[in-house]
């Protein structure tokens, strides 16, 4: 692909939680389409360095930025550093997230607050700063048809209840309404806000679900496509949502789930 055909050429993208899993896949996919990628991480600098190295080896560019998205001061610093380095921000991928699972009656307040603090409050903090920058700069002709793009990483569990994961499911339901509300509020300013809702993706966060042949086969019962998703599947969806190909798409969740939301338990009961 020639430089002039790259969908995100020269645009600046912050990808939170980009040191592994879906975040790493998205960061590499955006970079492959010409974006300058800020690889955010909270703890593992070694893994973040590997992601940035792969981006640069493939001809892309970016830099590392350590920040805990649940801390307002860290988020403010991350946006200041990005704007100082590149002049602006065009794309935010609100990806950082975690699980801390427990039966509901055994779940601690600390487990609840930790998951809500990263998965939901973290998205609020990052989206707020991104929108401030998008409003300051506005649309730049020839760069993008939008003033800015936010992609919130949600989950099929914004729709599907998930016993034993009440904090996680609640956070993703909150992400859905956060995304839709700010999409509605800022659409007149040509700011687009959408979500991606991954299903079962081969990442460290759900390692136990696919680590053995038995676990993998059990998982496939929930997926009509009969394969687990890869980070690259989510990366391609993020590229599309961030590009002008999706310029009239605002306020949706794009599910990348192999059909998990198609109620596969009814496959043989029609």
C-alpha positions as CSV (number, residue, x, y, z in Angstrom):
1,X,0.0,0.0,0.0
2,X,1.4,3.4,-0.9
3,X,1.6,6.2,1.6
4,X,-1.1,8.3,-0.1
5,X,-3.6,5.5,0.2
6,X,-3.2,5.0,3.9
7,X,-6.5,5.7,5.6
8,X,-5.1,7.5,8.7
9,X,-1.9,9.1,7.3
10,X,-0.4,11.6,9.7
11,X,-3.2,11.5,12.2
12,X,-2.3,11.1,15.9
13,X,-3.8,8.3,17.9
14,X,-3.7,7.6,21.6
15,X,-4.4,3.9,22.4
16,X,-4.8,3.2,26.1
17,X,-3.8,-0.1,27.4
18,X,-1.7,-0.8,24.3
19,X,1.0,-2.9,25.7
20,X,-0.8,-6.2,25.1
21,X,-3.9,-7.9,23.8
22,X,-6.5,-5.9,22.0
23,X,-4.8,-2.6,22.6
24,X,-1.6,-3.8,21.0
25,X,-3.5,-5.2,18.0
26,X,-5.3,-1.9,17.6
27,X,-2.1,0.2,18.0
28,X,-0.4,-1.8,15.3
29,X,-3.4,-1.7,12.9
30,X,-3.7,2.1,13.2
31,X,0.1,2.5,12.7
32,X,-0.1,0.4,9.6
33,X,-2.6,2.8,8.1
34,X,-0.3,5.8,8.8
35,X,-1.3,7.0,12.2
36,X,1.3,8.2,14.7
37,X,0.5,6.1,17.7
38,X,0.9,6.9,21.4
39,X,1.3,3.5,23.0
40,X,-0.1,3.9,26.5
41,X,0.7,1.5,29.3
42,X,0.3,1.4,33.0
43,X,3.0,-1.0,34.3
44,X,4.7,-3.2,31.7
45,X,7.2,-1.0,29.9
46,X,8.9,-4.0,28.3
47,X,5.7,-5.2,26.6
48,X,4.9,-1.6,25.5
49,X,8.4,-1.3,24.0
50,X,7.9,-4.6,22.1
51,X,4.7,-3.1,20.6
52,X,6.4,0.1,19.6
53,X,9.3,-1.8,18.2
54,X,6.9,-3.8,15.9
55,X,5.3,-0.6,14.8
56,X,8.6,1.0,13.9
57,X,9.9,-2.2,12.2
58,X,6.8,-2.1,10.0
59,X,7.6,1.5,9.0
60,X,5.3,3.3,11.5
61,X,6.0,5.7,14.3
62,X,4.9,6.6,17.8
63,X,6.1,6.9,21.3
64,X,5.5,5.3,24.7
65,X,3.5,7.0,27.5
66,X,3.0,5.6,30.9
67,X,-0.3,6.6,32.5
68,X,-2.9,5.0,34.8
69,X,-6.1,6.1,33.1
70,X,-8.0,5.9,36.4
71,X,-6.0,8.8,37.7
72,X,-6.9,12.2,36.4
73,X,-3.4,13.7,36.8
74,X,-1.9,10.9,34.7
75,X,-4.5,11.4,31.9
76,X,-3.9,15.1,31.8
77,X,-0.1,14.5,31.6
78,X,-0.6,12.0,28.8
79,X,-2.6,14.5,26.7
80,X,-0.2,17.3,27.4
81,X,2.8,15.1,26.4
82,X,1.0,14.0,23.2
83,X,0.1,17.5,22.2
84,X,3.6,18.7,23.0
85,X,5.1,15.9,20.9
86,X,2.7,15.9,17.9
87,X,0.7,19.1,18.2
88,X,-2.7,17.6,18.5
89,X,-4.7,14.4,18.9
90,X,-7.0,13.0,16.2
91,X,-8.0,9.6,17.5
92,X,-8.6,8.2,21.0
93,X,-9.0,4.5,21.5
94,X,-10.3,4.1,25.0
95,X,-9.1,0.5,25.4
96,X,-7.6,0.1,28.9
97,X,-9.6,-2.3,31.0
98,X,-9.3,-5.1,33.5
99,X,-11.3,-7.8,35.3
100,X,-11.5,-8.6,39.0
101,X,-13.9,-11.4,39.2
102,X,-16.0,-12.7,42.2
103,X,-19.4,-14.1,43.1
104,X,-21.5,-11.0,43.7
105,X,-22.1,-11.7,47.3
106,X,-18.4,-12.1,47.9
107,X,-17.3,-9.1,45.8
108,X,-15.4,-6.4,47.8
109,X,-15.9,-2.7,47.4
110,X,-12.2,-2.6,46.3
111,X,-12.9,-5.0,43.5
112,X,-15.9,-3.0,42.4
113,X,-14.2,0.3,42.5
114,X,-11.0,-0.8,40.8
115,X,-12.9,-2.2,37.8
116,X,-15.3,0.8,37.5
117,X,-12.4,3.2,38.0
118,X,-10.4,1.9,35.1
119,X,-13.0,0.6,32.7
120,X,-15.5,3.4,33.1
121,X,-14.0,6.4,34.9
122,X,-10.8,6.0,32.9
123,X,-12.8,6.2,29.6
124,X,-14.6,9.3,30.9
125,X,-11.3,11.1,31.8
126,X,-9.6,10.3,28.5
127,X,-12.7,11.1,26.4
128,X,-13.1,14.4,28.1
129,X,-9.5,15.5,27.3
130,X,-9.8,14.3,23.8
131,X,-13.0,16.2,23.2
132,X,-11.4,19.4,24.6
133,X,-8.6,19.1,22.0
134,X,-11.0,18.3,19.2
135,X,-13.1,21.4,20.0
136,X,-9.9,23.5,20.2
137,X,-8.7,22.4,16.7
138,X,-11.8,21.7,14.8
139,X,-11.9,20.1,11.4
140,X,-8.7,20.3,9.4
141,X,-9.5,19.9,5.6
142,X,-7.4,17.2,4.0
143,X,-6.7,15.5,7.3
144,X,-10.0,14.1,8.3
145,X,-13.7,14.8,7.6
146,X,-14.2,14.8,11.4
147,X,-12.8,17.0,14.1
148,X,-11.9,13.9,16.1
149,X,-12.8,10.3,16.6
150,X,-13.2,8.3,19.9
151,X,-13.5,4.6,19.9
152,X,-14.6,3.1,23.2
153,X,-13.6,-0.5,23.8
154,X,-16.8,-2.1,25.2
155,X,-17.7,-5.8,25.2
156,X,-20.5,-8.2,24.3
157,X,-21.2,-7.9,28.0
158,X,-22.7,-4.4,27.5
159,X,-25.6,-6.7,26.3
160,X,-25.0,-10.2,27.8
161,X,-25.3,-10.5,31.6
162,X,-22.2,-12.3,33.0
163,X,-22.6,-14.1,36.3
164,X,-19.5,-13.7,38.5
165,X,-18.4,-10.6,36.7
166,X,-21.0,-8.0,37.9
167,X,-18.4,-5.2,38.1
168,X,-17.1,-5.8,34.6
169,X,-20.6,-6.1,33.0
170,X,-21.7,-3.0,34.8
171,X,-18.7,-1.1,33.6
172,X,-19.3,-2.1,30.0
173,X,-23.0,-1.2,30.2
174,X,-21.9,2.2,31.5
175,X,-19.4,2.5,28.6
176,X,-22.3,2.0,26.2
177,X,-24.4,4.9,27.6
178,X,-21.3,7.1,28.0
179,X,-20.5,6.6,24.4
180,X,-24.0,7.2,23.1
181,X,-24.5,10.3,25.2
182,X,-21.3,12.0,24.2
183,X,-21.8,11.0,20.6
184,X,-25.2,12.7,20.7
185,X,-23.8,15.8,22.5
186,X,-20.8,16.4,20.2
187,X,-22.0,15.2,16.8
188,X,-22.9,18.8,15.8
189,X,-19.2,19.6,16.1
190,X,-18.2,16.8,13.8
191,X,-16.8,14.7,16.6
192,X,-17.6,11.0,16.2
193,X,-17.8,8.6,19.1
194,X,-18.4,4.9,18.7
195,X,-17.6,1.6,20.5
196,X,-16.3,-1.8,19.5
197,X,-17.8,-4.7,21.4
198,X,-15.4,-7.7,21.2
199,X,-16.5,-11.2,22.0
200,X,-14.1,-13.9,22.9
201,X,-10.7,-12.6,21.7
202,X,-7.4,-14.5,22.2
203,X,-5.8,-12.2,24.8
204,X,-4.2,-12.6,28.2
205,X,-7.3,-11.3,30.0
206,X,-9.3,-14.4,29.0
207,X,-6.4,-16.9,28.8
208,X,-8.2,-19.5,31.0
209,X,-11.0,-19.6,28.4
210,X,-8.8,-20.9,25.6
211,X,-5.6,-22.2,27.1
212,X,-6.5,-25.9,26.8
213,X,-8.3,-27.9,23.9
214,X,-11.1,-28.7,26.3
215,X,-11.6,-25.0,27.3
216,X,-11.4,-23.9,23.7
217,X,-14.1,-26.4,22.5
218,X,-16.3,-25.3,25.4
219,X,-15.8,-21.7,24.3
220,X,-16.7,-22.4,20.7
221,X,-20.2,-23.5,21.8
222,X,-20.8,-19.7,22.4
223,X,-19.5,-18.6,19.0
224,X,-21.4,-19.4,15.8
225,X,-18.3,-18.6,13.7
226,X,-16.5,-21.5,15.5
227,X,-13.3,-19.7,16.1
228,X,-11.9,-17.4,18.7
229,X,-11.3,-13.9,17.6
230,X,-7.8,-12.4,17.2
231,X,-6.6,-8.9,18.2
232,X,-6.2,-8.2,14.5
233,X,-10.0,-8.6,14.0
234,X,-10.6,-5.8,16.4
235,X,-7.7,-3.8,14.9
236,X,-9.3,-3.8,11.5
237,X,-12.6,-2.6,12.9
238,X,-10.9,0.2,14.7
239,X,-9.2,1.4,11.5
240,X,-12.5,1.5,9.8
241,X,-14.3,3.4,12.6
242,X,-11.4,5.9,12.8
243,X,-11.3,6.5,9.1
244,X,-13.4,8.7,6.8
245,X,-14.9,5.5,5.5
246,X,-17.1,5.7,8.6
247,X,-17.6,9.4,8.5
248,X,-21.4,9.1,8.9
249,X,-21.2,6.5,11.6
250,X,-21.8,7.9,15.1
251,X,-23.0,6.4,18.4
252,X,-22.9,2.7,17.5
253,X,-21.4,-0.4,19.1
254,X,-19.7,-2.5,16.4
255,X,-19.7,-6.0,17.7
256,X,-16.7,-8.1,16.7
257,X,-17.8,-11.3,18.2
258,X,-18.2,-14.1,15.5
259,X,-21.9,-14.0,16.2
260,X,-21.8,-14.5,20.0
261,X,-24.8,-12.1,20.3
262,X,-26.9,-14.4,18.0
263,X,-28.0,-16.6,21.0
264,X,-26.1,-19.7,19.8
265,X,-27.8,-21.8,22.5
266,X,-30.8,-21.8,20.1
267,X,-28.8,-23.2,17.2
268,X,-30.5,-26.6,17.5
269,X,-33.8,-25.5,18.9
270,X,-35.4,-23.6,16.0
